[in-house]
Amino acid sequence: MIRGIHRLLEYSLVALMLTLVGSVLWQVLSRYLLGTPAFWTEELARFALVWVGLLGAAYAAAHGQHLALDIVPARAGPKMQAFYRQSSRIAVATFATAVMIIGGGRLVAITWQLDQVSAALGLPMALVYAVVPLSGCLIVLFAFQETPTDNVPASEVNHG
């Protein structure tokens, strides 16, 4: 099941990036070649960027590539590194639950109740904001999955 979620997330990110690039490309082409910019492209690109950023954070969490301070565990022994890794996972899951799932869920509920829609596309803003609790759920799901860097000493992990 987790493998299927990973695959769906990957395909979704590719589709969103294609949407983002296509929207910006059409904006430029319609502005400079047709002389009339498409009114909806900027909003679509902005929404796609938000979704890519938040789903990308879930993707990074799934691969153990989320932001972390590793100077302390790099100098610690294996037991302390394991403790640090577990503590980091708990902190990430706690943040994702409190801020993204609960807070984001409230944001979605409020915008749904207020029936807010986007200006250019007329999309319900609750659908745009739904990526916040969705990404939070994925981050919590992935927080306790084994990642490729789990069995590698912190001093040997390549961060880019």
N, C-alpha and C positions, 0 to 999 in steps of 0.2 A: 504494500500500500504506500509506504513512504517513497519508494522508487517511482511510483506513478505520480505522486504529488510533485516530486522533483522534476520529472519530465514535463508535467503540465506547467509548472512554474517556468521552466526554461523556454518552452514554446510561447508562453504568454509574454515573457520578457522580449523575445525576438519579435513577436507581433506588435507589441507596444513600441519598440524601437523603430520598426518599419513604419508604423503609423506616425510617430514623431518626425522621422526624417522626411517621409512623404508629405506630411502637412507643411513643414517648413519649406521644402522644395517647391510645392505648389504655391505657397505664399510668394516666394521670390519670383517664380515664373509668371504668375498672374500679375504681379506688380510691374515687372520690367518688360515682359513681352506683350501682355494684353493691355497694360495700362490701368487695369482695374483690379486691385487686390481682393482676394476672396476674404469675406468678412469673418468666416468661421475658423480659419486655419490657425490663428494665434491662440484661440481658446482651446482648440483640440490639441495643439502642441503642448500647451501649458498643462492640461489635464493628463496627457500621456506622460509628460515629464514627472509629474507627481506620482503617478502609478509606477513608473519605472524606478524612481528613487525608493519608494517604500517596498515594492516587491523585490527590488534589488538588495535591499537590506536583509530581507528574509532569505534570499538566495545566498548572500554572504554568510549569514548565520548558519545556514545549512552546511556550508563548506568550512566552517571554523575560521572565516576570514574577517569577522567583524572587528571593529576597533577595540583594541585592548592594550594595556600597558604590560609589556613583557620583560622589562628590565629586572624586576624582582625575581620572577620565576626562572629567568635565564641563569641566575646565579645560585638557585636553590637546588636541593637534591630532588630525586624522583618523587618522594612522598609529598614534599612541599609543593612540587609542580602539580601533582594530582589534586591536592587540596585547593590550590589556586585555580585550577581549571574548573573544579566543581563550584567553587565560590563565584567565579565569573559567570558560570551558567545560571546559577541561582539569581544573581543580580540582574542578568539580562532577562530572564523569565519574569522576574518580579516587575521590572520596568515595563516590559511588553504587556504584562497583564494589567497593571495599574493605569498606565498612560494610554497605551494603544487600544487594548481591548475594551476596558471600562470607559475611559475618557473618549476614545474614538466612537464607541458604541453610543454614548450619550450625544455626541456631535451628530451622528447619523440620525438618531431618533428626533432630535430637535429640528434639524433641517427638513426631515420628512414631515413632521407635524406642521411646520411653517410653510410647507409646500414651496420651498425656494427652488428656482430654476436658474440655469446659467443664461447669460444675456444673449449670446450669439447662437448657441446650439439648442437652447431650450431643454437641456438635460436636467433632470432632478439632481440638485446638488448632493442629496443623500447618496446617490449612486457614485458620484465623484469621491465623496468622503468615505465611502464604504471600504476603500483600500486600507484605511488606517486600522480598523479592527481586524480585517482580513490578514494584513501583514503581521499584526500582533499575534494572532492565532498561529500563523506559520512559524514565527520566531519562537514561540513557546514550544511548539511541536518539535522544532529542530534543535532547541537548546540542549536537550538531553540525548540527542542522537550522537553516535560516534562519528567523528570527523577524521579526515586523512591526517591531521596533525596531532591527534590524541596520543599516539605512541612515540612521538618524536620529541626529544628533549627541547625545551623552549629555546635554548641557545642555537639550535640547528634549524629552526623553522625559518623559511624564506618568506618574508612579507613583501616581496615585490621588487 
